[in-house]
Amino acid sequence: MIGGVHSSVRPLASSAAMDVAEAIRTRRTHKAFGPEPVPAGTLRELFELARWAPNHHSTDPWRFRVLGPQARERLKAAAEAAKPGSGAKLDRAPTLIVAGAQQTGDAAQDREDVLATAVAAYIVLLAAHARGLAGYWRTLAVLETPDGRAAVGLPDDETPLGLLHLGDPRQEQRVPPRAPVDAFATFLD
């Protein structure tokens, strides 16, 4: 273990860390993955980076649950029961991670904690991309149901944000069109 991170961590895609702007511009949503799960050491490094997400009051609300084979099967069964045919989508990636935000009951703090957790989840995806991994963030309605929550061990005080799919990429993804900055940014006087 080096600096709290296991030494079996997958190296960065190049000898130098990927430029942040390049990582943001080249990360894509993937829905086809190789069969090998992401090593636990690599996941720990991704989570170590995620903990640096901005977080008002330093509540560290993010929770990441890496699904093993039994948890995946429970979630697939809950998804199938809720919407027939949807469970098979959970077989796309070899590594599935439930991202959730621990909640306090204070509406303002809970909103901030959900937003901070969304940033932490994006950091996981971006850092995975920098290491040559493919990723996909999927909101999953079944995680809001009692059966879905039970399948992945979500306590009542946690809001699920989604399911992160990770693995080795199987195909190149096209660059999607993006709106120009002037379409969504306003500079006020």
Disulfide bonds with the S-S distance in Angstrom:
none
